Each structure stands twice: as structure tokens, then as C-alpha cells.
Amino acid sequence: MSGNIKVTDVKIVNLRTVKHVGKIEPAWSPGRDMSFDIGGGSFTEVHTDAGITGIGPGMHLMFVDAVKEYLVGRSAFAVEDHAVALNYYVPNLHYQGTAGVDMALWDIIGKAANLPLYKLWGGEKEKIIPYASMVALSTPEERAEQASSLKEQGWQAMKIRIHNESIADDIKIVEAVRDAVGQDFTIMVDANQAQSSGMWQPGVMWNFKRAYETAVELQDLDVYWLEEPLKRYDFEGLAELNAKVEMRIAGGENNPGLHEFVQMCDMDTYKLLQPESMVMNGMTNLRKIGNLAELHGKEIVPHHGGGNIGVIAHQHLVASWRHAPFMELLHDPPIGHYKNKFSIMANAPEVDSEGFMPLPTGPGIGIEIDPDLIIND
């Protein structure tokens, strides 16, 4: 197919909510509930003169006119140009910005090449290992039971939230999970100390002493990584912690700038990088961070991607990277089951009995939106 496919339109398509599943109080935002629905929300469509339509996560309606003014009439293949231009013309709004447009353009390129994105990017992993990322803080007993259930279902890894007032109470949760699952199961731990870019956030806030003492305890429990143990921009403290402990210190999900990851690598703040496409305006920027991580000998595991189309985009990235051992999948059943967010897709992938998630086989991102959920204006 010709490489001069032009963009003709950009649309936001709304989806019908089938059912409200419930709410969970997330560990990182005590006092504010997180809702889970089947269906609902929206997605972005980018149309072309070749009849190929790309899809991505929903974008805020206030950005549509600015995106159309820039993008319509231009080549759908010029993603590098579009990524920097849209970053200039359209304000960055986390989870509602132009990430959906960037993903839709890559979807178009994959469809034009008749290749899934991970193959277009040179990958050959046909399945990846998702880890079950918990939402709630919970108790040692509940988390141990949850971990045992996940292992029985085939899951290979889970991430626990620790946000208690004391180190002892945090460690009790991890100890209970390790006792429940044994050594042949991967445990990650998230402190969620980098939610705020300032000096305050709800819940317990750690200092360096708390982060270091926690990391030492977690090392003894064979925890794979400790995530976000200090403030987002405490690069010096993070670098010192990273140098003092053997375990992986991980983070970066709320950092929006490429230059921030360059600085992280230069200062060696993290052993494992966790960029988020829905914060960094799409996959074009995440692919750059993948190269940066590899050059600095670091692993990379993207943050979850917003729960639906963005997660599948991350799946393609993980499958194309040699240094990406896992993929984050928000999964805290029953209310926070990953299938609730995946419900907008007609052909959503599923975690199999061995704990793997197969890559979509269709071209581009490889998934389709359930037509029964689309609200026709």
C-alpha cells in the first residue's frame, strides 16, 4: 500500500455503559474511590483517505479541533513529526490527551503493512507475562488468599500495594503473600510515593530512612522490585537508594517528559523504568524510552496504560523489547477484574492457564471495539 495515506478526520466515539460493577478505594488515594464498569467511556478514531481507520484510547473533546487543525491532510505515517507537533499544539492532559491519536496512527500503519505492531517493531514474542496489579491496600490475610487464588489460576506474578503507617504492617502483607505462594512466584511491591509532583499527597509519606529500611526487608523476601519509594523528583534520594540496595528500584509512571528519563538514566535513579503512554502522549515516546533503557542496561515495564486499548498497545511494546520481562495488568478481582476494562473490545486477549497473555494476531493494535457498545450520534 502507498506510503502517502492522508488523515481525513479525527473523532471521539462514545460507548454505552452496560453495568456498574463497583468501587475500590485505591491504596494511592485513600478516601477517594475508583469506579469499575463494564463498557462505557470512549475511544479515538483517526480516519484516512485509504479507508483505513485507526483506534486509540479516548481523548478529551476539547482537544479534537486542535488535533484536526494540525493533522487532517497530513501523512498518517509521519508519526515522529506528529508526536512533537501535537506535543506543542495540544496541552498534555494525563489519560485524556493525544496518546489516543498517536496509538491510532500506529494502528493505521500496522493495518497498512498488514502486521501486528509488535512484529512491525521487530519483536517475535507471541505471548507475554502479565502481572496482576492490585488496587486496594487490603490485609495480609486477604492478600495471601488472593495470591494463592491467582497462582492456582496460572498467574506468575502480582504487585502488592503497601501504604500502612508502619513498616511492620507493610512487611506483614508481603510476608503473608510469600508464605502463601512459595518461591516460584514473582512479587512486586508498590509504595506509590510519587503520585504527587509536589510535597504533599494523601496517606503516609516516606522519607529516605523509611524507603531504605523497607527495601532491605523486601530484599530478604525476594521481592522483584520496590516501586516509587520516594517523591517523584527526588532524583538524588532515589539514586542514593538505588546504589545502596541490590533489589530493583522502579518508577517513572507519572513523569511526562523524555528529558526526565534521560536524567533518571544519567543519575541512575532506577534499575527499572515504568513510563506510561497515557501520560507521555503515546507509544512514539515510549519506544524512545525503550531504547534509552536498553542503552543504560535497565529493564523496562510500562505502567498499566489506562485499562483498555492502551494496555494492548503496551502489550505490543513489551513483546518487541528484549529487556521487558513483564506487563502491568490492573487486576484486583472481583470488582477490579481486568476483564471489566477489556469489556469494550470484541476480541480482547485473556490470561491463559499458564499465566501468559497471547498477542493479538490482527494487524495494527489488533483489537476491535464491540459494535454493540457504540453510541451512534
Phi and psi in degrees as a GROMACS rama.xvg file:
@    title "Ramachandran Plot"
@    xaxis  label "Phi"
@    yaxis  label "Psi"
@TYPE xy
-61.6698  146.082  SER-2
-88.8204  10.5614  GLY-3
-109.603  36.2088  ASN-4
-64.33  129.232  ILE-5
-105.762  145.579  LYS-6
-77.0185  132.531  VAL-7
-111.887  -21.998  THR-8
-165.038  156.697  ASP-9
-132.886  128.247  VAL-10
-133.115  153.38  LYS-11
-108.414  125.869  ILE-12
-112.233  123.127  VAL-13
-85.8922  150.468  ASN-14
-120.725  144.303  LEU-15
-75.4138  136.319  ARG-16
-83.9567  123.16  THR-17
-84.5656  -42.3163  VAL-18
-159.351  139.738  LYS-19
-88.082  119.01  HIS-20
-82.4609  -43.5722  VAL-21
156.247  -170.942  GLY-22
-129.84  150.625  LYS-23
-130.749  139.274  ILE-24
-84.5518  110.62  GLU-25
-72.2125  145.579  PRO-26
-59.0341  -32.4565  ALA-27
-83.0844  -6.26661  TRP-28
-142.836  65.2216  SER-29
-57.8682  136.576  PRO-30
93.0776  -8.84771  GLY-31
-126.311  119.696  ARG-32
-80.6294  153.385  ASP-33
-112.707  124.522  MET-34
-89.3287  146.662  SER-35
-127.798  128.415  PHE-36
-126.947  161.595  ASP-37
-100.223  123.093  ILE-38
78.1554  -166.316  GLY-39
87.5745  172.671  GLY-40
81.6922  -152.209  GLY-41
-154.614  172.335  SER-42
-143.271  162.177  PHE-43
-99.6343  137.027  THR-44
-117.089  134.568  GLU-45
-117.286  119.025  VAL-46
-98.7911  153.415  HIS-47
-133.387  166.505  THR-48
-76.8579  -4.19204  ASP-49
-95.7026  4.06058  ALA-50
80.4951  6.17564  GLY-51
-93.4167  130.138  ILE-52
-116.319  128.721  THR-53
-100.775  150.335  GLY-54
-124.686  153.36  ILE-55
-155.122  176.388  GLY-56
-59.1953  158.009  PRO-57
-64.2897  143.789  GLY-58
-112.549  151.853  MET-59
-64.2314  138.352  HIS-60
-58.9426  -27.8788  LEU-61
-68.7479  -12.5885  MET-62
-95.575  -11.3941  PHE-63
-60.5734  -46.307  VAL-64
-62.286  -43.3439  ASP-65
-65.0393  -38.7521  ALA-66
-66.2038  -44.9887  VAL-67
-63.7574  -41.2995  LYS-68
-58.2397  -38.8589  GLU-69
-82.1887  -43.7274  TYR-70
-87.9268  -36.0469  LEU-71
-61.7201  131.552  VAL-72
93.7639  -9.87132  GLY-73
-97.0163  163.066  ARG-74
-66.1337  131.581  SER-75
-68.7626  -16.7906  ALA-76
-85.3137  -14.1966  PHE-77
-85.1899  56.6137  ALA-78
-64.3059  -34.5348  VAL-79
-64.0644  -44.1521  GLU-80
-62.4826  -44.0302  ASP-81
-67.8529  -35.9466  HIS-82
-60.8443  -44.5957  ALA-83
-76.1399  -35.2683  VAL-84
-68.8204  -45.0129  ALA-85
-66.5078  -31.4644  LEU-86
-63.2248  -29.0889  ASN-87
-82.6118  -46.1521  TYR-88
-81.3152  -24.577  TYR-89
-121.39  125.406  VAL-90
-59.5224  147.754  PRO-91
-80.605  117.309  ASN-92
-121.306  110.5  LEU-93
-55.452  131.077  HIS-94
69.9261  -3.59387  TYR-95
-135.611  16.8817  GLN-96
-94.8682  -150.943  GLY-97
-84.7584  9.62225  THR-98
-55.6859  -38.7991  ALA-99
-63.7556  -34.2496  GLY-100
-70.1255  -45.2747  VAL-101
-59.4476  -44.4373  ASP-102
-65.3331  -39.306  MET-103
-63.6057  -38.3821  ALA-104
-64.5836  -42.9236  LEU-105
-64.1656  -36.028  TRP-106
-61.2004  -41.4717  ASP-107
-61.9599  -45.7444  ILE-108
-61.9974  -43.8209  ILE-109
-62.7572  -39.9975  GLY-110
-68.1902  -38.3095  LYS-111
-65.7346  -34.7366  ALA-112
-86.1778  -8.14444  ALA-113
57.8072  42.5014  ASN-114
-135.062  140.55  LEU-115
-60.7149  150.087  PRO-116
-60.1026  -38.0935  LEU-117
-64.2491  -31.2597  TYR-118
-76.6207  -36.5718  LYS-119
-59.2085  -33.9148  LEU-120
-90.3042  8.66964  TRP-121
88.7564  12.2341  GLY-122
-92.3144  159.53  GLY-123
-135.498  4.70801  GLU-124
-69.3232  115.736  LYS-125
-89.0744  -3.16513  GLU-126
-152.47  150.132  LYS-127
-128.384  167.874  ILE-128
-101.291  109.489  ILE-129
-84.4702  147.708  PRO-130
-108.884  143.726  TYR-131
-78.7198  111.22  ALA-132
-95.2935  112.521  SER-133
-69.8621  158.782  MET-134
-109.618  -49.663  VAL-135
-83.0811  160.358  ALA-136
-70.859  -54.3995  LEU-137
68.0952  -174.146  SER-138
-113.978  161.834  THR-139
-56.3278  -41.9109  PRO-140
-65.2123  -45.8995  GLU-141
-66.8619  -41.5268  GLU-142
-68.5969  -35.8645  ARG-143
-64.141  -41.9567  ALA-144
-65.4878  -41.7956  GLU-145
-61.8437  -44.0973  GLN-146
-63.2168  -42.1544  ALA-147
-62.472  -41.7738  SER-148
-63.4259  -44.4  SER-149
-60.6695  -44.131  LEU-150
-63.3233  -40.236  LYS-151
-62.4771  -33.1973  GLU-152
-77.0891  -11.494  GLN-153
112.499  -10.6597  GLY-154
-57.1578  145.416  TRP-155
-104.28  -12.2975  GLN-156
-159.267  152.597  ALA-157
-147.056  155.421  MET-158
-116.364  129.515  LYS-159
-104.683  140.497  ILE-160
-90.9983  133.26  ARG-161
-123.615  118.765  ILE-162
-149.858  28.8179  HIS-163
-81.1796  168.093  ASN-164
-68.1078  -31.81  GLU-165
-118.295  152.564  SER-166
-60.3969  -42.1583  ILE-167
-56.4976  -43.752  ALA-168
-69.1423  -35.2556  ASP-169
-63.1993  -47.7026  ASP-170
-66.2939  -33.0918  ILE-171
-57.4548  -37.9151  LYS-172
-64.1358  -47.195  ILE-173
-67.6508  -40.6006  VAL-174
-59.9652  -43.2168  GLU-175
-63.1388  -40.6505  ALA-176
-66.9107  -44.881  VAL-177
-61.5155  -41.9494  ARG-178
-62.374  -34.3911  ASP-179
-75.428  -35.0058  ALA-180
-105.745  -13.5897  VAL-181
77.7819  -166.509  GLY-182
-87.5365  -17.7531  GLN-183
-91.7719  45.9075  ASP-184
-153.207  133.47  PHE-185
-88.8436  130.404  THR-186
-116.648  127.458  ILE-187
-110.666  156.881  MET-188
-133.186  135.769  VAL-189
-121.817  121.508  ASP-190
-89.9867  -17.2205  ALA-191
51.7087  46.6608  ASN-192
-93.7856  0.483612  GLN-193
-116.28  24.2531  ALA-194
-65.5388  -35.5844  GLN-195
-99.74  145.614  SER-196
-89.0047  -3.78776  SER-197
-107.779  -145.109  GLY-198
-106.231  6.45243  MET-199
-142.676  145.458  TRP-200
-156.67  159.441  GLN-201
-67.8348  150.697  PRO-202
88.0547  -173.506  GLY-203
-67.0612  139.724  VAL-204
-118.301  132.388  MET-205
-90.1075  148.974  TRP-206
-104.958  -177.356  ASN-207
-62.0656  -41.7433  PHE-208
-58.4474  -45.6278  LYS-209
-62.6036  -44.2968  ARG-210
-63.5654  -44.8203  ALA-211
-66.0096  -46.5832  TYR-212
-64.9139  -36.7664  GLU-213
-65.943  -44.757  THR-214
-60.1673  -41.0172  ALA-215
-62.0717  -42.7787  VAL-216
-64.321  -42.0328  GLU-217
-68.8605  -33.551  LEU-218
-56.2005  -42.1703  GLN-219
-67.1759  -20.3541  ASP-220
-96.4193  10.241  LEU-221
57.583  44.7373  ASP-222
-79.2705  136.419  VAL-223
-69.935  -43.7311  TYR-224
-150.474  157.304  TRP-225
-112.542  121.607  LEU-226
-103.668  137.418  GLU-227
46.5206  60.6017  GLU-228
-83.1414  -9.35674  PRO-229
-140.434  174.926  LEU-230
-56.6678  155.018  LYS-231
-56.7575  -41.3901  ARG-232
-107.451  19.6229  TYR-233
-84.8705  62.2832  ASP-234
-61.9457  -35.8451  PHE-235
-67.2906  -45.0958  GLU-236
-63.1062  -41.7087  GLY-237
-63.5097  -41.7268  LEU-238
-63.2346  -40.6081  ALA-239
-64.782  -44.6127  GLU-240
-62.0746  -45.0811  LEU-241
-59.3957  -35.5009  ASN-242
-76.5475  -25.0575  ALA-243
-88.7577  -18.6893  LYS-244
-120.452  155.623  VAL-245
-84.7236  -32.097  GLU-246
-66.4208  162.934  MET-247
-72.7378  128.692  ARG-248
-100.009  129.314  ILE-249
-126.4  154.785  ALA-250
168.626  -177.374  GLY-251
120.28  0.568609  GLY-252
-63.4367  -29.6942  GLU-253
-103.173  8.54379  ASN-254
-86.805  117.048  ASN-255
-87.4871  -15.0994  PRO-256
-106.016  139.217  GLY-257
-58.1748  -39.2493  LEU-258
-61.793  -28.5928  HIS-259
-66.6327  -38.0997  GLU-260
-72.7759  -32.0621  PHE-261
-61.0929  -45.109  VAL-262
-65.5466  -40.4909  GLN-263
-57.572  -43.3978  MET-264
-69.6767  -41.9354  CYS-265
-61.3706  -38.2908  ASP-266
-91.337  -8.02218  MET-267
57.8525  51.8487  ASP-268
-75.0499  -33.5237  THR-269
-131.248  150.313  TYR-270
-88.7738  -21.669  LYS-271
-135.563  127.201  LEU-272
-97.3619  143.306  LEU-273
-132.027  62.378  GLN-274
-67.5791  155.509  PRO-275
-121.801  120.246  GLU-276
-62.703  -32.5363  SER-277
-77.6428  -9.51347  MET-278
-99.5271  -31.0124  VAL-279
-103.488  18.5547  MET-280
65.0657  30.224  ASN-281
122.093  -173.947  GLY-282
-81.699  -23.3044  MET-283
-58.1389  -44.8751  THR-284
-71.0471  -37.3316  ASN-285
-65.4223  -33.3697  LEU-286
-64.6692  -34.2242  ARG-287
-65.8556  -40.892  LYS-288
-67.4912  -31.7635  ILE-289
-59.7662  -43.3119  GLY-290
-65.7577  -41.4374  ASN-291
-61.1488  -44.7724  LEU-292
-61.7662  -44.2989  ALA-293
-63.0442  -41.9417  GLU-294
-63.4425  -28.3103  LEU-295
-99.6224  11.1116  HIS-296
67.2096  32.5993  GLY-297
-110.849  151.254  LYS-298
-81.8897  160.295  GLU-299
-139.457  130.008  ILE-300
-137.848  102.876  VAL-301
-58.8844  148.643  PRO-302
-63.6673  169.391  HIS-303
-65.568  -24.2091  HIS-304
92.0839  16.4511  GLY-305
88.4105  -4.86652  GLY-306
101.634  -24.8942  GLY-307
-128.862  -102.157  ASN-308
-62.002  -37.2518  ILE-309
-62.1775  -33.0915  GLY-310
-64.8198  -41.4112  VAL-311
-66.686  -37.4942  ILE-312
-60.9771  -42.7726  ALA-313
-62.8719  -35.8103  HIS-314
-59.0441  -42.5055  GLN-315
-63.5112  -41.7325  HIS-316
-61.6451  -48.35  LEU-317
-59.979  -38.8521  VAL-318
-70.0093  -20.4413  ALA-319
-94.7541  -9.04569  SER-320
-104.169  132.981  TRP-321
-75.6085  -21.5965  ARG-322
-107.696  25.7633  HIS-323
-115.831  97.2312  ALA-324
-78.6609  -21.9049  PRO-325
-142.59  170.715  PHE-326
-130.877  133.792  MET-327
-76.0259  132.259  GLU-328
-134.162  107.544  LEU-329
-60.2105  117.702  LEU-330
-155.776  98.4533  HIS-331
-132.518  74.9656  ASP-332
-69.6244  157.795  PRO-333
-85.3066  -32.9983  PRO-334
-65.1388  -43.2305  ILE-335
-92.7028  30.141  GLY-336
-63.8026  136.797  HIS-337
-60.8531  -26.5298  TYR-338
-67.9914  -21.416  LYS-339
-64.2178  -46.6706  ASN-340
-69.5308  -33.4677  LYS-341
-74.6474  -5.72343  PHE-342
-65.6955  -16.2831  SER-343
-76.6297  -11.2843  ILE-344
-96.5739  140.104  MET-345
-79.1602  -22.6243  ALA-346
-135.11  46.7452  ASN-347
-66.3219  139.438  ALA-348
-70.1604  159.922  PRO-349
-130.731  151.403  GLU-350
-73.2873  128.679  VAL-351
-88.232  -179.081  ASP-352
-69.9608  -7.73399  SER-353
-107.937  7.08195  GLU-354
85.3776  15.8003  GLY-355
-105.212  155.761  PHE-356
-119.872  117.027  MET-357
-69.0935  147.802  PRO-358
-73.616  147.253  LEU-359
-59.5164  142.692  PRO-360
-95.9468  -13.1599  THR-361
-75.6487  166.488  GLY-362
-70.4173  156.914  PRO-363
69.9789  -141.184  GLY-364
-65.4149  -30.4719  ILE-365
88.3867  9.89015  GLY-366
-122.883  159.117  ILE-367
-122.749  145.534  GLU-368
-80.0498  137.779  ILE-369
-60.6581  114.939  ASP-370
-63.851  -25.209  PRO-371
-68.1804  -16.5  ASP-372
-93.5221  -13.3559  LEU-373
-73.0718  128.941  ILE-374
-92.3085  112.025  ILE-375
-85.0218  117.993  ASN-376
